[in-house]
């Protein structure tokens, strides 16, 4: 798993720290790159320095982002041939049914609500890591 990259798109410093802690506690040794708003996420994939950025094994995408929303980031990823098969897991605290519908309509691979309870969050991250970094076979780059 050490050679696999997780791109965490998260604007909340507490949720970022919690996610990083959960990954570490679950021995998910993948490198994690963090971007903190929707524009920074789009720049990661399409900006002038994009070719230097490693292709993530999985993107963990929050929905409520500054500058560009998570759903717009997802729409743009799916619209471009070089990123349209990029695995994207929406990891959000949103309980809005419309967010779930829109996320899947735009091509999210999975939608996970961030559990409020720390132990439940740890278990969710453990399962997420097991599936996306160990079991899942990504499309060729």
C-alpha positions as CSV (number, residue, x, y, z in Angstrom):
1,X,0.0,0.0,0.0
2,X,3.0,2.3,0.5
3,X,3.2,3.1,-3.2
4,X,-0.5,4.0,-3.5
5,X,-1.6,7.6,-3.2
6,X,-4.7,8.9,-1.5
7,X,-5.8,12.4,-2.5
8,X,-7.8,13.9,0.4
9,X,-9.9,16.9,-0.6
10,X,-11.0,18.4,2.7
11,X,-11.3,22.0,3.9
12,X,-12.0,21.3,7.6
13,X,-8.8,21.1,9.5
14,X,-10.4,18.9,12.2
15,X,-11.8,16.4,9.7
16,X,-8.4,16.4,7.9
17,X,-6.6,15.6,11.1
18,X,-9.2,13.0,12.1
19,X,-8.9,11.3,8.7
20,X,-5.1,11.3,8.7
21,X,-5.2,9.9,12.3
22,X,-7.6,7.1,11.3
23,X,-5.5,6.1,8.3
24,X,-2.4,6.0,10.5
25,X,-4.1,4.0,13.3
26,X,-5.4,1.5,10.8
27,X,-1.8,1.0,9.4
28,X,-2.8,2.4,6.0
29,X,0.7,3.3,4.9
30,X,-0.3,5.0,1.6
31,X,1.0,8.5,1.0
32,X,-1.8,11.1,1.5
33,X,-1.8,14.3,-0.4
34,X,-4.2,16.9,1.0
35,X,-5.8,19.8,-0.9
36,X,-8.1,22.2,1.0
37,X,-10.6,23.6,-1.5
38,X,-12.2,22.8,-4.8
39,X,-10.0,25.0,-6.9
40,X,-6.9,23.5,-5.5
41,X,-8.3,20.0,-6.3
42,X,-8.9,21.1,-9.9
43,X,-5.4,22.5,-10.1
44,X,-4.0,19.2,-8.8
45,X,-5.5,17.4,-11.9
46,X,-5.6,20.2,-14.5
47,X,-3.3,23.1,-13.4
48,X,0.1,24.0,-14.8
49,X,1.9,21.6,-12.3
50,X,-0.6,18.7,-12.8
51,X,1.8,16.6,-14.8
52,X,4.2,16.5,-11.7
53,X,1.4,15.3,-9.4
54,X,1.1,11.5,-8.9
55,X,-2.1,9.9,-10.0
56,X,-4.1,9.0,-6.9
57,X,-5.2,5.5,-6.3
58,X,-8.4,7.0,-4.8
59,X,-9.8,10.5,-4.2
60,X,-11.6,11.2,-0.9
61,X,-13.8,14.1,-1.7
62,X,-15.7,16.3,0.7
63,X,-18.7,18.1,-0.8
64,X,-18.9,21.4,1.1
65,X,-15.7,23.0,-0.2
66,X,-14.7,26.7,-0.6
67,X,-14.2,28.2,-4.1
68,X,-15.5,25.2,-6.1
69,X,-18.0,22.7,-4.6
70,X,-17.1,19.0,-4.3
71,X,-19.9,18.2,-6.8
72,X,-18.4,20.6,-9.4
73,X,-15.0,19.0,-8.8
74,X,-16.5,15.6,-9.5
75,X,-18.3,16.9,-12.6
76,X,-15.1,18.2,-14.0
77,X,-13.2,15.0,-13.2
78,X,-15.8,13.0,-15.1
79,X,-15.8,15.4,-18.0
80,X,-12.1,15.0,-18.9
81,X,-10.8,11.8,-20.6
82,X,-7.6,11.7,-18.5
83,X,-9.6,11.7,-15.2
84,X,-13.0,10.2,-16.1
85,X,-12.2,6.8,-14.6
86,X,-10.4,8.2,-11.5
87,X,-11.9,6.4,-8.4
88,X,-13.7,9.0,-6.3
89,X,-15.2,8.4,-2.9
90,X,-17.4,11.1,-1.5
91,X,-16.5,11.3,2.2
92,X,-18.8,13.9,3.7
93,X,-20.9,14.8,6.7
94,X,-23.8,15.8,4.4
95,X,-27.0,13.8,5.1
96,X,-28.9,15.5,2.3
97,X,-30.6,13.0,0.0
98,X,-30.0,15.3,-3.0
99,X,-26.2,15.2,-2.4
100,X,-26.3,11.4,-2.5
101,X,-28.3,11.5,-5.7
102,X,-26.2,14.2,-7.4
103,X,-23.0,12.5,-6.3
104,X,-24.0,9.2,-8.0
105,X,-25.4,10.9,-11.0
106,X,-22.1,12.7,-11.5
107,X,-20.2,9.4,-11.3
108,X,-19.0,9.0,-7.7
109,X,-17.8,5.5,-7.0
110,X,-19.0,5.5,-3.5
111,X,-20.7,7.8,-1.0
112,X,-19.7,7.6,2.7
113,X,-21.1,9.7,5.5
114,X,-18.5,10.6,8.1
115,X,-19.7,9.0,11.3
116,X,-19.8,11.3,14.3
117,X,-18.5,8.6,16.6
118,X,-14.7,8.3,16.5
119,X,-14.7,4.4,16.7
120,X,-17.2,4.2,13.9
121,X,-15.1,6.7,11.8
122,X,-12.0,4.5,12.5
123,X,-13.9,1.4,11.2
124,X,-15.2,3.3,8.2
125,X,-11.7,4.4,7.3
126,X,-10.3,0.9,7.9
127,X,-12.9,-0.6,5.5
128,X,-12.4,2.2,3.0
129,X,-8.6,1.5,3.0
130,X,-9.0,-2.2,2.7
131,X,-11.4,-2.0,-0.2
132,X,-9.9,0.9,-2.3
133,X,-6.2,0.2,-1.6
134,X,-6.0,-3.6,-1.3
135,X,-9.0,-5.2,-3.0
136,X,-10.0,-2.9,-5.8
137,X,-8.3,-3.1,-9.1
138,X,-8.0,0.4,-10.7
139,X,-8.2,1.0,-14.4
140,X,-4.9,1.4,-16.1
141,X,-3.5,4.9,-16.2
